[in-house]
Amino acid sequence: MTSTLALRALRRLRATPGGQLDCRIDFSDGPGASRPVAYVERDLPPGGVPAYLTARESGARAFVLWTDEHRQARVATLVTLTGGRQALFEVLGPRGEPLGRIRRDGAFSRGIRTRWTVSRPGAPDAVGYKGRLFWWCVWWLCTPLLPFVLIAPLLGGGIGGDFPRGPRRIKWRAAGQVPLEFRSSGDTVHLNAADLDWRLGAALVALIPSFDSWIGNPWDSRKD
């Protein structure tokens, strides 16, 4: 059975006690209602928000997944091992135990598309690419029209008033299987492998939108 993790922006829902948490992650393992399983907060360095924003420009990310709004216990922590266009992240459990690693190779660094690799103990690496080649070709063919498409939402047109973005769907493949899938609609990660730790998927569903392009609105880029 496929489980689903979805990222929700808290600032559009309600304020949280104890300060501003950034996002909430909801979990669903069937047709029933989803339930919150983690609250996401940037793990700020000693220099605070300015230092974090400076580090993220080089590809670094750091955040904590809490069990509830009151930050009573950690679900997982994501840390950056190496930044840059070929960034490597590690996901740790509440006691610091390694849950897995996530590697992001930016577009044109190891191929045309951005490549995401998920590594976990005792399992083959799962490799996924951002968007399908067909839809990227369509996107680039429409690039001359992009200025007009970007202006439309500002004038009240467009679909839902949102800015269009390039293809974002990612399918991970490992040993002929598809253990993971990221769908841009609703920012969701689908866990298709029963032995896949949902905490690793939760870190992934928070990490991928943080790399939205300038057209998007990355949840970890706010300046307060």
N, C-alpha and C positions, 0 to 999 in steps of 0.2 A: 504493500500500500504506500502511495506517495504522501509524504508530509510536506507542508508548506510553511515557510517563514516569510513574513511580510514586514517591511519597514514602514513605520508611521512617524510623521513629524509631530512632536509634542507641541510645538509652538502654535500649531494650527488647531490643537485640541483643547488644551487648558494648561495653566501654570502648574508647576509641581512644587511640593514643599521642599525646603532645604536648598533652594536655588534652582537654576534652570538646567534641567536635563535636556538632552538634545533630541533623542528619538526613543520610540518604543518598538519592540519586536513582538509580533503576534504569531502564535503557532497554531496550526490546524493539522490534524491527522485524518481527516475524513470530511464528509459533507456537513458535519455539525458546525456550530459557531466556533470561531477561533478564540484563543485566550492569550493574554500577555505573559511572556516568559522572560523578558529581559528589558531593561531600560539602559539606553546608551548615553555615555558621557565622554567627552574628550578627556584624555589623561594629560593635563597640561604640565609642561616642564617648569623649572624654577622661574623662568622669565614670563610665565603666564601666557595669555592669549597671543601677544605679539610674537613671542618666541615660537609658539606652536605654528602660527601662520607662516613664519619664516621657514620653519623646517618643512612644512607641507609643500612649499613651492619646489623643494628638491625631491618630492615623492614620499616623504616620511608621513606616517600616520600612527596615532596612538589613541586608544580608547578603552574604556572599561564597560563591561556589560554587568549591570546590577540586577539582583532578583526582584527588587521593588523600588518604588519611588523614594523610599527613605534610605536607600543605599545600605541596607542591613547586611548584605552578603554579596560577594562577587560570583557571577556566573562564569565569566571568562575575561581575559585581558588580551588585547592585541598590541604587539610591540613591533617596531621596525628593526630589522637586523641590518639591512643595507638599503639605502635610498637610491635615487636616480631613476633613469628610464628602465632599468632592470632591478626593480625593488623587490626585496624579500621580507616577508612578515611572518611572525610566529604567533600562534594562538595558544595561550596558556590557560589551564584550569584554575580553580580558586586557590589551590595550594601550590601553584606554580608549575604543575605538571604539563608537559607538552601535549597538546591535542592535535597539532598539525601545523603545516606551513603553507603559505600562499605566496606564489611568485607572480609578479606582474611585469611582463615585457611590453613596453610601449610600442605603438605602431611604428613599423620600419626599423625596429631594433633587432627583431628575430623573425621578421615577416612583415607583410603588408598590414595585417590587422593586429590589434592589441591581443596578446596571448596571456591567459590566466592558467596557472598550474597549481593544483591542490595536491599536497602530499600529506599522507597520514600513515602512522605506523601499521605495518602488516598489510598494506594494500598498494597496488600499483598507482603511480601518479595519474591523476585525471587532468587532461589538457582540454581547454576550451578557448575559442576565439570569439572576439566581440563582433557580433553581426555576421550575416551571411554575405558571401561575395556578391551574389546577385543584387541584394538590396544596397550594398555599398556602391555598386556600379550605377544603380538608379539614382542614389543620393548625389554622386559626383556629377552625373549628367545634368542634374537639376541645379547644380551650384550657381550657374549664372542667374537663376531666378531667386536665389536665397535672400538678397536684400529686400525684395518685394514681399517674400513670405514672412520675413522677420517683422516687417512693419505692420502686417495685417493684424496680429493680436493686439498691438498698441491702439489700433483704430476700432477694436471691438470685433474684428473678424477672426478667422482661424477656427480651429476645432477646440472648443472649450476655452479659448483665449490663451492657450499654451503655446510656447515657442517650439517649433519643430526641432528635433534632434536627430543625429545620425543613428543608424541601427545599433541597438544595445544588447540584443538577446545573445545569451551565451549557453552553449551546450558542452558539457564536459564529457569526454570519452576516455574510458580506461578498460583495456582488455575486452574490447567489443561491446561494452556496456555504456549506458548513460547514467552515471550515479547522481549527477547534479545538473540543474538547469536554472539559469537566471532569466526571468522574464521582465522586460522593462515596464510592462503595464502593471502598475501597482508596486514596483520594486519588490519582487518576490523571488525567493530561491526555493526550488522544488527538490526535495531529497528523495531519490528513487532507490537508494541502497539502504537496506534495513540495518546494516552494521555501521552506517555513517553517523558519527556523533553530531547531534543537532546543534551543539554549541559551536562547532566549527562552521556549520552552515549559518548560524546566527552572526558570527563574526564576518562571514563573507557577504551576507546581505547588507551589512552596515558598511563594509569596505568599498564595494563596487560603486555605489552612488557617490561616495566621496571623491571619485575621480570623474564626475560629470564634467563636460566641457564648459567653456565660458558661457555657452547658451543656457546650460542647466543651472541649478542652484544647489551646490554641494552642501549637505547638512552640517559639515564640520568647518565651514569657511566663514561663519559669522564672526564679527569683530567685537562682541561683547561677552 
